[in-house]
Amino acid sequence: MSCPRQSLGRRRVLAAGTGLVTGAFLPLAGASRATAAAPAYTNPVIWQDFADIDVIRVGATYYASASTMHYSPGAPLLRSYDLVNWEIAGHSVPVLDFGAKYDLNGARGYVRGIWASSLAYRPSNRTFYWLGQIDFARTYIYTATTVEGPWSRLTTISTPYYDAGLLVDTDDTLYVAYGNTTISVAQLSRDGRTQVRTQQVFTTPSSVGTLEGSRFYKINGQYYIFLTRPANGQYILKSSSGPFGPYTMRQVLLDLRGPIPGGGVPHQGGLVQTQNGAWYYMAFVDAYPGGRMPALAPVTWTPDGWPVVQLVNGAWGTSYPSPDVPTPPRQVTPMVGVDTFDGTTLKPRWEWNHNPDNSKWSVNNGLTLRTATVTNDLYWARNTLTHRIQGPTSTATALLDFSAMRDGDRAGLALLRDSSAWIGVKRDGGATRVVMVNGLTMDGNWNTTGTGTEVASAPVSGGRIWLRASADIRPGAARPGTFSYSTDGTNFIRLGPSFSMGNDWRFFMGYRFALFNHATQALGGAVRIPRFELSTP
């Protein structure tokens, strides 16, 4: 994952010339016939924002981890039985306890936190490991015996393993590949708590530019470090002499046409082998304003041990024959649908904007959000709860009980990013209105530059209202978001103009739907959300 601060950062790579493609690309033989005759899947396999994917298989189950930056809990864990249909199972990082800025306490952690990280499974102790560096300062390792958790911190290592890939070797030794342009390998102690040694193993040629996003593998006795050139290429290093090299490099793809119209080149991500021995590459596609979407393609290997992505008509296919895997034991939980907030915990589809104040929210057959911050700036408001947008278009509808709001409170449903808008309820001077607000903005240093302008409103009475936000996240251009409300849950009234969702990549995370409640005068108010629905056309 690239950082705008780096001299060889993503902006320069995006603007640079790309040269010649040197890797071997083969058309998927008989692709059209095979796709027509056999069950097929369509890319992206997940049209939600899950970037910097690391993917593994444990027995008959596939798992993946992704970046979440400032959202909490962090590092979501996805589960699949066929590499195509995925559910969110949990999070590796329960709370971002890396400093007060992740609590929105005097500072903010936007575009920091959980960057590209690594997920691995260690058979010797039947334990999952998550490893990631935070703020270029140090590395954290969390472990659990099931992906649902509980996850706990195993250790903190002073070396920041940037964009790391964790390898559990066949002799149970733990190695980490990491770095930007200069690639290093570290060996960890047997218990995984400390660094035994670290060594530079590769320097990226200037003709290639930047390489990062390490994934570390041992395949048929060879060591591989799978690396991305942000945001348009993928390379791989191979060593026959052990994890510390020497390594030779080969290009895997460059400027490859992707499967999402208007989107970018599939890159980063990881390799995984099915139970039947077939290999697949799960990458992500830059597809703003929605974010970075996972796409899947089959991989073959040359006789001398190099991976080749199988293409369709010279591009990453929009469709391939489905992986040949055993029948899944059950259907995965859909990423869209209704949540009535049953039980006493949030489902893993939800992530807070920074860490929440846990004394100010509860779940019990409905979500209650008590005001946690006095501010006129949504970007400073604690306990804003977010949900990924389903592409290419989807609609979020929330039932809001605002009867316990107090004067000065603001509660509603937002399209949240560095440029935001919302529909919601304002209570001022004892009067209640439903309003549409846009013009919430941040600059390139993620400081607030606009707290919003009310552009439409209507009086409301009673204590309940349905709020709706619809989002078009097809990439390639700024796309519209629209807002509406209903007093009966059936007839919706459009409120305000279309909101143009920006498609710049620098915030990294895509737009999200967000539920919020904050005060502008004093704490004490609350709202209740009995029902939230994410639906697609």
Order of alpha helices (4+ residues) and beta strands (2+ residues): alpha-beta-alpha-beta-beta-beta-beta-beta-beta-beta-beta-beta-beta-beta-beta-beta-beta-beta-beta-beta-beta-beta-beta-beta-beta-beta-beta-beta-beta-beta-beta-beta-beta-beta-beta-beta-beta-beta-beta-beta-beta-beta
